[in-house]
Amino acid sequence: MKTISLVLLLTLTWWNSEAQKVIRVGSKHFTEGYILSEMLSQILESKGFVVERKFNLGGTLVCYEALKKSEIDVYPEYTGTITREILRGDLSQLENLGLAISKPYGFNNTYSLVVKSGLKTISELKDHPELKAGISYEFLKRQDGWEALAKEYGLPQRPTALEHGLAYQALLENKIDITDCYSTDGEIAVNGLVVLEDDRNFFPKYEAVSFYRSDLNNDVIEAIGELSGKINEAAMSKMNADAIYGKKSFAAIASDFLGLKTNTTDDFF
């Protein structure tokens, strides 16, 4: 009886110790990243884990470096970005780096280009050198970004660099004619914009996943996996629109989708 009690005590002590470990959830600096990171945070908290939100870290490489250096434990990423931009096609590096990815959340948020009207495919841009392109800083520099895309399609435009959050306003005000987009951006449907078809299949799939350290406790990894297969493109686009146009907080959007109650406020900026 004493042996059983001792084992139970040790088990509870271990669980309390693990549950009190701070899990650091990171996020890139864009609306969808904040929403998904808030979902991960709330799921972990619902399981009894203490979460430190390290949102608004920056772009892809900033988040990736933070993950490698154990400054964060997990953040939402996209399979195409991991394959092309981070690992340059060599997925075998993941194990050596002590990193892993979850099963996809259920939606593909691919890169593309967006216009107000008049065009249907990226190929058509070749015949319209007069169109002004305003492209986000990260997309200009990525391995799977503007330079490679323009080479593949023979695009003549010479884009200016813009913050992604400002590009849509510039497009609506006719200051630019083309910008890069994520296919689940909330601005697209609300403003009746046209996402150009990638008719040469330049872009890979960008399925949303959790990118995490493989040495995390199994209970943490299991909790992280709860988003797998749960979100489709329409749902993600609506959540993005709710944040941008409905002025709902990221915490409220996440808790509504997950069916969780939270007292979290968006005070991480």
C-alpha positions in Angstrom: 0.0 0.0 0.0 2.8 2.4 0.9 4.5 1.5 -2.4 1.4 2.4 -4.4 1.0 5.6 -2.5 4.6 6.5 -3.1 4.3 5.8 -6.8 1.1 7.9 -7.0 2.8 10.7 -5.1 5.8 10.6 -7.5 3.5 10.6 -10.5 1.5 13.6 -9.3 4.7 15.4 -8.4 6.1 14.7 -11.9 2.9 15.9 -13.6 2.7 19.1 -11.5 6.3 19.8 -12.4 5.7 19.2 -16.1 2.5 21.2 -16.2 4.2 24.2 -14.5 7.0 24.3 -17.1 6.5 27.4 -19.2 5.7 26.6 -22.9 6.7 29.5 -25.0 4.5 30.0 -28.0 5.8 32.2 -30.8 4.1 33.9 -33.7 5.0 35.7 -36.9 3.9 39.3 -37.3 0.6 38.9 -39.2 -3.0 38.4 -38.4 -3.3 34.7 -39.1 -0.2 33.9 -37.2 -1.6 35.7 -34.1 -4.9 33.8 -34.3 -3.3 30.4 -34.7 -0.7 31.0 -32.0 -3.5 32.1 -29.6 -5.3 28.8 -30.4 -2.2 26.8 -29.5 -1.8 28.9 -26.3 -5.3 28.4 -25.2 -5.3 24.6 -25.9 -2.1 24.3 -23.8 -3.6 26.3 -21.0 -6.7 24.2 -21.0 -4.5 21.2 -20.4 -2.9 22.9 -17.3 0.3 24.1 -18.9 1.7 27.6 -18.3 2.1 29.5 -21.5 4.3 32.5 -22.3 3.1 34.2 -25.5 6.0 35.5 -27.5 4.0 36.9 -30.4 4.9 39.5 -33.1 8.5 38.1 -33.3 9.0 39.1 -37.0 9.2 37.1 -40.2 10.0 33.5 -41.0 13.7 33.4 -40.3 13.4 35.3 -37.0 10.9 32.7 -35.7 12.9 29.8 -37.0 16.1 31.0 -35.3 14.2 31.5 -32.1 12.9 27.9 -32.3 16.4 26.6 -33.0 17.9 28.5 -30.1 15.1 27.3 -27.7 13.8 30.9 -27.2 10.4 29.5 -28.2 9.0 26.0 -28.2 6.4 26.1 -30.9 4.9 28.4 -33.5 2.6 28.0 -36.5 4.4 27.6 -39.9 3.6 26.4 -43.4 4.9 23.3 -45.1 6.0 25.1 -48.3 7.9 27.7 -46.2 9.6 24.9 -44.2 10.5 23.0 -47.3 11.7 25.8 -49.6 12.6 28.7 -47.4 14.0 27.1 -44.2 15.3 23.7 -45.2 15.9 24.3 -48.9 14.3 21.0 -49.8 16.1 18.8 -47.3 13.5 17.6 -44.8 16.0 15.2 -43.2 17.5 18.2 -41.4 14.5 18.3 -39.1 15.6 15.4 -37.0 19.2 16.6 -36.8 18.0 20.0 -35.7 15.8 18.6 -32.9 12.7 19.9 -34.6 9.4 18.4 -35.8 6.1 19.4 -37.4 2.5 18.4 -36.6 0.0 17.0 -39.0 -1.6 19.9 -41.0 -4.3 22.0 -39.5 -6.5 21.4 -42.5 -6.0 24.4 -44.8 -3.6 25.4 -47.5 -2.6 29.1 -47.3 -0.6 29.4 -50.4 1.2 32.5 -51.7 -0.2 34.2 -54.8 -0.7 37.6 -56.3 -3.9 39.6 -56.1 -5.4 42.4 -58.2 -8.6 44.4 -58.1 -10.0 43.0 -61.4 -9.2 42.4 -65.1 -6.8 39.5 -64.9 -7.2 35.8 -64.0 -3.7 34.3 -64.1 -0.2 35.2 -63.2 0.9 34.6 -66.8 -1.2 37.5 -68.0 1.0 39.9 -66.1 3.7 39.4 -68.7 1.6 41.4 -71.1 1.0 44.3 -68.7 4.4 45.9 -67.8 2.6 49.1 -67.0 1.0 47.6 -63.9 2.6 48.7 -60.6 3.5 46.0 -58.1 3.9 46.6 -54.4 5.3 43.5 -52.7 5.9 42.7 -49.0 9.5 42.8 -47.8 9.6 39.1 -46.9 8.1 38.0 -50.2 10.8 40.0 -52.1 13.6 38.2 -50.2 12.2 34.6 -50.0 13.7 31.7 -52.0 10.1 31.0 -53.2 9.3 34.7 -53.5 9.2 37.5 -56.2 12.6 37.0 -57.8 12.1 33.3 -58.5 8.4 33.9 -59.5 9.2 36.7 -61.9 11.9 34.5 -63.5 9.5 31.6 -63.9 6.8 33.7 -65.5 9.0 36.3 -67.2 7.4 39.2 -65.4 8.5 42.7 -66.4 7.3 44.5 -63.3 9.8 46.1 -60.9 8.1 46.1 -57.6 8.4 48.5 -54.7 8.6 47.1 -51.1 5.7 47.5 -48.7 4.6 46.2 -45.4 2.0 43.4 -46.0 -0.5 45.2 -43.8 -0.3 48.4 -45.9 -0.4 46.7 -49.3 -4.1 46.1 -49.4 -4.9 49.7 -48.6 -2.5 50.8 -51.4 -4.2 48.4 -53.8 -7.7 49.7 -52.9 -6.5 53.3 -53.3 -5.0 52.5 -56.8 -1.5 53.4 -55.6 -0.5 49.9 -56.8 -2.1 47.4 -59.1 -0.6 44.1 -57.8 0.5 42.8 -54.5 1.4 39.4 -53.0 -1.2 37.7 -50.8 -1.9 34.7 -48.6 -4.9 32.9 -50.0 -6.7 33.0 -46.7 -6.3 36.8 -46.2 -9.5 38.3 -44.8 -9.2 41.3 -47.1 -9.7 39.3 -50.3 -13.4 38.3 -50.1 -14.5 41.4 -48.3 -13.1 43.7 -51.0 -14.0 41.5 -54.0 -10.3 41.1 -55.0 -9.1 38.6 -57.5 -6.4 36.0 -56.6 -4.4 35.3 -59.7 -4.2 31.6 -60.7 -0.7 30.1 -60.4 -1.1 28.6 -63.8 2.5 27.3 -63.9 2.2 25.7 -60.5 5.2 27.6 -59.2 4.1 27.6 -55.5 4.1 24.4 -53.4 1.4 23.7 -50.9 1.6 25.8 -47.8 -0.3 23.7 -45.3 -0.5 25.2 -41.8 1.3 23.1 -39.2 2.8 23.5 -35.7 6.6 23.7 -35.9 8.0 22.7 -32.6 11.0 21.3 -30.7 11.0 17.5 -30.7 12.2 17.3 -27.1 8.9 18.7 -25.7 7.0 16.5 -23.3 4.6 14.1 -25.0 1.6 15.7 -23.4 2.6 19.0 -24.8 3.1 17.5 -28.3 -0.3 15.8 -28.0 -2.0 19.1 -27.1 -0.3 20.9 -30.0 -1.7 18.2 -32.3 -5.3 18.9 -31.4 -5.5 21.6 -34.2 -4.6 19.0 -36.9 -7.5 18.6 -39.4 -9.7 21.1 -37.6 -9.5 24.3 -39.8 -10.5 24.7 -43.4 -9.7 27.6 -45.8 -13.1 29.3 -45.4 -13.0 29.2 -41.6 -9.5 30.6 -41.5 -10.4 33.4 -44.0 -13.5 34.3 -41.9 -11.4 34.5 -38.7 -8.9 36.7 -40.4 -11.7 39.0 -41.6 -13.2 39.1 -38.1 -9.9 40.4 -36.8 -9.4 43.0 -39.5 -12.9 44.2 -40.1 -14.9 42.9 -37.1 -12.3 44.2 -34.7 -12.5 41.1 -32.7 -9.5 40.3 -30.5 -7.3 37.4 -31.5 -8.0 35.8 -28.1 -11.8 36.0 -28.6 -11.6 34.6 -32.1 -9.5 31.7 -30.9 -11.7 30.9 -28.0 -14.9 31.1 -30.1 -13.5 28.7 -32.6 -12.2 26.3 -30.0 -15.2 26.6 -27.7 -13.0 27.6 -24.8 -13.5 30.3 -22.2 -10.5 32.6 -21.7 -9.6 35.7 -19.8 -6.7 36.4 -22.2 -6.4 39.9 -23.7 -4.3 40.8 -26.8 -1.7 42.8 -24.9 1.4 41.3 -26.6 2.1 44.2 -28.9 
